[in-house]
């Protein structure tokens, strides 16, 4: 008889599914962008603004989305978030003009704004310390799997039922997930009927439920700031690729929608491997060395160097296959960093992990707001689809420098406490 899957594993799978769905709902606009651009007679810069509309509310909510999760718990917070982004995605399929389309994308950003910080809060509660990097790697690998699946999937749906129908189908799946999550998840593992005392013994319950009267916003923001700035450098290239890669292949190589979708999917699939591998490596290094700086900052350094060199390679060749391979390798290295990034808020401030995760994700949200329209502006002005990649290379170098100031090995000490909430260095081998 097959072994029964543990409750923490089932919750991790459910979170992986959420990441998969959210990224389909985020980047479906990129695959449909060419058709929408034609329908609404948009320039590349206007199309880039539609791509980035999601990011404005997403950025704002990062400042308090994690705090909402800390206050109300992941169960209610994620269910409400999923309901909002599902309705917004379905409504996109009924948009009758540019402003309605823009408003729908804003609401997707509202719905997804607190999702990742809330998911990190759930992981902090339900996974042992030594598995957080792995869990973050798996959830973000699922997000990249969503990236990889979206171009061919949405292209096929557009061919079958139009771009409007594609958005409606995407939104319905989000509604289903929200219902399943609400009935399966519990904020407190002790209240879940399937949790045994053996499972409870592995969970970092005391640090997660540290008592506090209020969130020390200024002190926590300053403590997380180097991580936020480095994550911005990561996010710039991420959102450039997520928003424009299908259009890059379509316009730079004269492909049709299905062809560009397949090549974009190949690049995005490399990120799936990078996320999984990077999360495993980060936890492996933590177990072997006991050093959070090596396990987190060291992994990010290797990832950024590899991504920068790969993007340089994509700029010194002109053939389709070598460019695709370089972009895939660059995305692989970029995503190797993600498990280390998302484990750090829990390492630094375990008692405020939701809030700290949200503050870190401000970096990516800010990049999502400015990177896509700047890419479109540069292409409109120069007619060259390769020029924007030089900015990505430069920001990766900047990220390497800023990352030197990240200290996951030093627990955050709230003002007046004298000590951190808990030490993040304890590692479970379970």
C-alpha positions as CSV (number, residue, x, y, z in Angstrom):
1,X,0.0,0.0,0.0
2,X,1.3,3.4,-0.9
3,X,2.5,5.6,2.0
4,X,0.0,8.3,3.0
5,X,1.1,11.8,1.9
6,X,1.7,14.0,5.0
7,X,-0.4,17.1,5.6
8,X,2.6,19.5,5.2
9,X,3.4,17.9,1.8
10,X,-0.2,18.3,0.7
11,X,-0.1,21.9,1.7
12,X,3.1,22.5,-0.2
13,X,1.6,20.9,-3.3
14,X,-1.4,23.2,-3.0
15,X,0.9,26.2,-2.7
16,X,2.8,25.0,-5.7
17,X,-0.5,24.9,-7.6
18,X,-1.2,28.4,-6.5
19,X,2.1,29.7,-7.8
20,X,1.5,27.9,-11.1
21,X,-2.0,29.5,-11.5
22,X,-0.9,33.0,-10.4
23,X,1.8,33.2,-13.0
24,X,-0.5,32.0,-15.7
25,X,-2.8,34.9,-14.7
26,X,0.1,37.3,-14.6
27,X,1.8,36.5,-17.9
28,X,-1.2,35.4,-20.1
29,X,-1.4,39.1,-21.1
30,X,2.1,38.8,-22.6
31,X,1.2,35.9,-25.0
32,X,-2.1,37.6,-25.9
33,X,-0.4,41.0,-26.1
34,X,0.2,40.8,-29.9
35,X,-3.5,40.1,-30.6
36,X,-4.7,42.7,-28.0
37,X,-2.3,45.3,-29.4
38,X,-3.8,44.8,-32.9
39,X,-7.4,44.9,-31.6
40,X,-6.9,48.1,-29.6
41,X,-4.3,49.7,-32.0
42,X,-1.6,50.1,-29.4
43,X,2.1,51.1,-29.7
44,X,4.8,49.0,-28.1
45,X,5.0,51.5,-25.2
46,X,1.3,51.4,-24.6
47,X,1.4,47.6,-24.7
48,X,4.2,47.8,-22.1
49,X,2.0,50.0,-19.9
50,X,-0.7,47.3,-20.0
51,X,1.9,44.7,-19.1
52,X,3.0,46.8,-16.1
53,X,-0.5,47.8,-14.9
54,X,-0.5,44.8,-12.7
55,X,2.6,46.0,-10.9
56,X,1.3,49.3,-9.5
57,X,-1.1,47.9,-6.9
58,X,1.1,44.9,-6.5
59,X,3.9,47.2,-5.4
60,X,1.8,49.2,-3.0
61,X,0.3,46.1,-1.4
62,X,3.8,44.7,-0.7
63,X,4.2,47.2,2.1
64,X,1.2,45.8,4.1
65,X,0.2,42.5,2.4
66,X,2.5,40.5,4.6
67,X,1.1,42.3,7.6
68,X,-2.4,41.3,6.6
69,X,-1.3,37.7,6.4
70,X,0.4,38.0,9.8
71,X,-2.8,39.4,11.3
72,X,-5.6,37.4,9.6
73,X,-3.7,34.2,8.7
74,X,-2.9,32.6,5.3
75,X,-6.2,30.7,5.1
76,X,-8.6,33.7,4.8
77,X,-6.0,36.0,3.2
78,X,-5.1,33.7,0.3
79,X,-8.7,32.7,-0.3
80,X,-9.7,36.4,-0.6
81,X,-6.7,37.2,-2.8
82,X,-7.5,34.3,-5.2
83,X,-11.2,35.4,-5.4
84,X,-10.1,39.0,-6.4
85,X,-7.5,38.0,-9.1
86,X,-9.9,35.3,-10.5
87,X,-12.7,37.8,-11.0
88,X,-10.3,40.3,-12.5
89,X,-8.9,37.7,-14.9
90,X,-12.4,36.7,-16.0
91,X,-13.3,40.4,-16.4
92,X,-10.3,40.9,-18.7
93,X,-12.1,38.7,-21.2
94,X,-15.0,41.2,-21.3
95,X,-12.8,44.3,-21.7
96,X,-14.2,46.6,-24.4
97,X,-11.5,49.2,-24.4
98,X,-8.0,50.2,-23.3
99,X,-9.0,51.7,-20.0
100,X,-11.2,48.8,-19.0
101,X,-8.4,46.4,-19.9
102,X,-6.0,48.5,-17.8
103,X,-8.4,48.5,-14.8
104,X,-8.7,44.7,-15.0
105,X,-5.0,44.3,-14.9
106,X,-4.8,46.7,-11.9
107,X,-7.2,44.4,-10.1
108,X,-5.1,41.3,-10.9
109,X,-2.3,43.2,-9.1
110,X,-4.6,43.9,-6.1
111,X,-5.5,40.2,-5.8
112,X,-2.0,38.9,-6.2
113,X,-0.3,41.6,-4.2
114,X,-0.3,39.8,-0.9
115,X,-0.2,36.2,-2.3
116,X,3.5,35.4,-2.2
117,X,4.2,37.0,1.2
118,X,1.2,35.1,2.6
119,X,2.4,31.8,1.0
120,X,5.8,32.4,2.7
121,X,3.9,32.8,6.0
122,X,2.2,29.5,5.4
123,X,5.6,27.8,4.6
124,X,7.1,29.3,7.7
125,X,4.4,27.7,9.8
126,X,4.1,24.3,8.1
127,X,7.7,23.4,7.0
128,X,10.8,22.7,9.2
129,X,13.6,25.3,9.0
130,X,15.8,23.0,7.0
131,X,13.3,22.6,4.3
132,X,12.3,26.3,3.7
133,X,14.8,26.8,0.9
134,X,13.6,23.6,-0.8
135,X,9.9,24.7,-0.3
136,X,10.6,28.1,-1.8
137,X,12.4,26.6,-4.7
138,X,9.6,24.2,-5.4
139,X,6.9,26.9,-5.2
140,X,8.8,29.2,-7.5
141,X,9.6,26.4,-9.8
142,X,5.9,25.9,-10.1
143,X,5.6,29.6,-10.9
144,X,8.1,29.2,-13.7
145,X,6.3,26.1,-14.9
146,X,3.3,28.4,-15.2
147,X,5.5,30.8,-17.2
148,X,6.6,27.9,-19.5
149,X,3.1,26.5,-19.9
150,X,1.4,29.9,-20.6
151,X,2.7,30.8,-24.1
152,X,1.7,27.5,-25.8
153,X,-1.4,27.1,-23.7
154,X,-2.7,30.6,-24.2
155,X,-1.8,30.6,-27.8
156,X,-3.8,27.4,-28.3
157,X,-6.8,28.8,-26.4
158,X,-6.6,32.0,-28.5
159,X,-6.7,29.9,-31.6
160,X,-9.6,27.8,-30.2
161,X,-11.8,30.3,-28.4
162,X,-10.2,33.8,-28.8
163,X,-8.1,35.7,-26.4
164,X,-11.2,36.7,-24.4
165,X,-12.1,33.1,-23.9
166,X,-8.6,32.3,-22.8
167,X,-8.8,34.8,-19.9
168,X,-12.2,33.5,-18.8
169,X,-10.8,29.9,-18.6
170,X,-7.8,31.0,-16.6
171,X,-9.9,32.8,-14.1
172,X,-12.2,29.9,-13.5
173,X,-9.3,27.7,-12.4
174,X,-8.4,30.4,-9.9
175,X,-11.9,30.3,-8.4
176,X,-11.6,26.5,-8.0
177,X,-8.3,26.8,-6.2
178,X,-9.6,29.4,-3.8
179,X,-12.4,27.0,-2.7
180,X,-10.0,24.0,-2.3
181,X,-7.5,26.1,-0.3
182,X,-10.1,27.4,2.2
183,X,-11.4,24.0,3.0
184,X,-8.0,22.2,3.2
185,X,-5.7,24.7,5.0
186,X,-5.5,25.7,8.6
187,X,-3.5,28.6,10.0
188,X,-2.6,26.6,13.1
189,X,-1.3,23.1,12.4
190,X,-2.6,22.0,15.8
191,X,-6.2,22.5,14.6
192,X,-5.7,20.3,11.4
193,X,-7.3,16.9,11.9
194,X,-4.6,15.2,9.9
195,X,-1.6,16.5,11.9
196,X,0.1,14.1,14.3
197,X,2.3,14.9,17.3
198,X,5.3,13.7,15.3
199,X,4.6,16.3,12.6
200,X,4.1,19.1,15.2
201,X,7.4,18.3,16.8
202,X,9.2,19.2,13.5
203,X,7.5,22.6,13.0
204,X,9.0,25.9,14.2
205,X,5.9,26.9,16.1
206,X,7.4,29.1,18.8
207,X,9.3,31.4,16.4
208,X,6.3,31.7,14.1
209,X,3.9,32.7,16.9
210,X,6.2,35.1,18.7
211,X,4.1,37.5,20.6
212,X,4.3,41.2,19.7
213,X,2.2,44.3,20.1
214,X,3.0,45.9,16.8
215,X,5.3,45.6,13.7
216,X,8.5,47.7,14.0
217,X,8.1,49.0,10.4
218,X,11.1,51.3,10.2
219,X,13.6,49.0,11.8
220,X,12.4,46.0,9.8
221,X,12.4,48.0,6.5
222,X,16.0,49.1,7.1
223,X,17.0,45.5,8.0
224,X,15.4,44.1,4.8
225,X,16.4,47.0,2.5
226,X,19.6,45.3,1.0
227,X,17.5,42.2,0.2
228,X,14.8,44.4,-1.4
229,X,17.3,46.3,-3.6
230,X,19.0,43.1,-4.7
231,X,15.6,41.6,-5.4
232,X,14.8,44.6,-7.6
233,X,17.9,43.8,-9.7
234,X,16.6,40.3,-10.1
235,X,13.1,41.4,-10.8
236,X,14.1,43.8,-13.6
237,X,15.3,40.9,-15.8
238,X,12.5,38.6,-14.7
239,X,9.7,41.0,-15.7
240,X,11.5,42.0,-18.9
241,X,11.5,38.3,-20.0
242,X,8.0,37.5,-18.7
243,X,6.5,40.5,-20.4
244,X,8.3,40.6,-23.7
245,X,9.9,37.3,-24.5
246,X,7.0,36.0,-26.8
247,X,7.1,39.4,-28.6
248,X,10.9,39.3,-28.8
249,X,10.8,36.0,-30.7
250,X,7.8,37.0,-32.8
251,X,9.2,40.3,-33.9
252,X,12.9,39.7,-33.9
253,X,12.7,36.4,-35.9
254,X,9.4,36.8,-37.8
255,X,7.6,33.9,-36.1
256,X,3.9,33.4,-35.7
257,X,2.2,33.3,-32.3
258,X,2.5,29.5,-31.8
259,X,6.2,29.5,-32.8
260,X,7.1,32.4,-30.5
261,X,5.1,30.7,-27.7
262,X,7.1,27.5,-28.1
263,X,10.5,29.2,-28.0
264,X,9.4,31.4,-25.0
265,X,8.2,28.2,-23.2
266,X,11.6,26.6,-23.7
267,X,13.3,29.6,-22.0
268,X,10.8,29.6,-19.2
269,X,11.1,25.9,-18.6
270,X,14.8,26.4,-17.8
271,X,13.6,28.5,-14.9
272,X,11.7,25.6,-13.5
273,X,14.9,23.6,-13.3
274,X,16.7,26.6,-11.8
275,X,14.2,27.2,-9.1
276,X,14.2,23.5,-8.0
277,X,17.9,23.2,-8.1
278,X,18.6,26.5,-6.4
279,X,16.3,25.8,-3.5
280,X,17.9,22.3,-3.0
281,X,21.4,23.7,-3.2
282,X,20.7,26.5,-0.7
283,X,19.4,24.0,1.9
284,X,22.2,21.6,1.2
285,X,24.8,24.2,1.8
286,X,23.1,25.3,5.0
287,X,23.2,21.7,6.3
288,X,26.8,21.2,5.2
289,X,28.3,24.5,6.3
290,X,25.9,25.8,9.0
291,X,26.4,29.2,7.4
292,X,23.3,31.1,6.3
293,X,25.5,33.6,4.4
294,X,27.0,30.9,2.2
295,X,23.7,29.2,1.8
296,X,21.8,32.3,0.8
297,X,24.1,35.1,-0.3
298,X,26.6,32.7,-1.9
299,X,23.9,31.1,-4.0
300,X,22.7,34.5,-5.2
301,X,26.2,35.6,-6.2
302,X,26.7,32.5,-8.3
303,X,23.2,32.9,-9.8
304,X,23.7,36.6,-10.8
305,X,27.2,36.0,-12.3
306,X,25.9,33.1,-14.4
307,X,22.8,35.1,-15.5
308,X,24.9,38.1,-16.5
309,X,27.4,36.1,-18.5
310,X,24.5,34.2,-20.3
311,X,22.8,37.5,-21.3
312,X,26.1,38.8,-22.6
313,X,26.3,35.6,-24.7
314,X,22.8,36.3,-26.1
315,X,24.0,39.6,-27.4
316,X,27.1,38.4,-29.2
317,X,25.3,35.9,-31.4
318,X,22.7,36.4,-34.1
319,X,21.3,32.9,-34.7
320,X,18.0,31.8,-33.2
321,X,19.1,28.6,-31.5
322,X,22.3,30.0,-29.8
323,X,20.3,33.0,-28.6
324,X,17.6,30.8,-27.2
325,X,20.1,28.6,-25.4
326,X,21.8,31.7,-23.9
327,X,18.5,33.1,-22.8
328,X,17.4,29.8,-21.3
329,X,20.8,29.5,-19.5
330,X,20.4,33.1,-18.2
331,X,16.9,32.4,-16.9
332,X,18.1,29.2,-15.3
333,X,20.8,31.0,-13.4
334,X,18.5,33.9,-12.5
335,X,16.0,31.4,-10.9
336,X,18.7,29.6,-9.0
337,X,18.6,32.6,-6.7
338,X,14.9,32.4,-5.8
339,X,14.9,29.8,-3.1
340,X,17.7,31.7,-1.2
341,X,15.8,35.0,-1.6
342,X,12.5,33.8,-0.3
343,X,14.1,31.9,2.6
344,X,15.9,35.0,3.9
345,X,12.9,36.9,5.3
346,X,12.2,33.9,7.5
347,X,15.9,33.6,8.4
348,X,16.2,37.3,9.3
349,X,12.9,37.9,11.0
350,X,11.0,34.6,11.6
351,X,8.4,36.3,13.8
352,X,7.6,38.8,11.1
353,X,8.1,36.6,8.1
354,X,5.0,37.6,6.2
355,X,5.7,41.3,6.6
356,X,9.4,40.9,5.8
357,X,8.6,38.8,2.7
358,X,6.3,41.6,1.5
359,X,8.9,44.2,2.1
360,X,11.4,42.2,0.1
361,X,9.0,41.6,-2.7
362,X,8.6,45.4,-3.1
363,X,11.8,45.1,-5.1
364,X,10.4,42.8,-7.7
365,X,7.1,44.7,-7.8
366,X,8.9,48.0,-8.5
367,X,10.8,46.3,-11.3
368,X,7.6,44.9,-12.7
369,X,6.2,48.4,-12.9
370,X,9.1,50.0,-14.7
371,X,10.9,47.3,-16.7
372,X,8.2,46.4,-19.3
373,X,7.2,49.9,-20.4
374,X,10.9,51.0,-20.5
375,X,11.6,47.9,-22.7
376,X,8.7,49.0,-25.1
377,X,9.9,52.6,-25.1
378,X,13.4,51.6,-26.1
379,X,12.2,49.3,-28.8
380,X,9.9,52.1,-30.2
381,X,12.8,54.5,-30.2
382,X,15.6,52.3,-31.6
383,X,13.7,49.5,-33.4
384,X,16.2,47.1,-31.8
385,X,14.8,44.3,-29.6
386,X,18.3,43.6,-28.1
387,X,19.2,46.9,-26.7
388,X,17.1,46.6,-23.5
389,X,19.1,43.6,-22.4
390,X,22.1,45.7,-21.7
391,X,20.3,47.3,-18.8
392,X,19.6,43.8,-17.3
393,X,23.3,43.0,-17.4
394,X,24.2,46.2,-15.7
395,X,21.6,45.7,-12.9
396,X,22.8,42.2,-12.2
397,X,26.2,43.6,-11.6
398,X,24.7,46.2,-9.3
399,X,22.8,43.4,-7.5
400,X,26.1,41.6,-6.8
401,X,27.5,44.7,-5.0
402,X,24.3,45.4,-3.0
403,X,24.0,41.7,-1.9
404,X,27.2,42.1,0.1
405,X,25.1,44.0,2.7
406,X,22.6,41.2,3.2
407,X,23.0,39.4,6.5
408,X,20.7,36.4,6.9
409,X,23.0,35.2,9.6
410,X,22.1,38.0,12.0
411,X,18.6,37.7,13.5
412,X,16.5,40.8,13.4
413,X,16.2,42.4,16.9
414,X,13.0,44.6,17.3
415,X,13.8,47.9,19.0
416,X,14.0,47.6,22.7
417,X,14.2,43.8,22.7
418,X,17.9,43.5,22.9
419,X,17.9,40.2,21.0
420,X,16.4,38.7,17.9
421,X,13.1,36.8,18.0
422,X,14.8,33.6,17.4
423,X,17.9,32.2,15.9
424,X,17.5,31.1,12.3
425,X,20.5,28.9,12.3
426,X,18.9,25.8,13.7
427,X,18.5,23.4,10.9
428,X,16.2,20.4,10.8
429,X,17.5,17.5,8.7
430,X,14.0,16.0,8.5
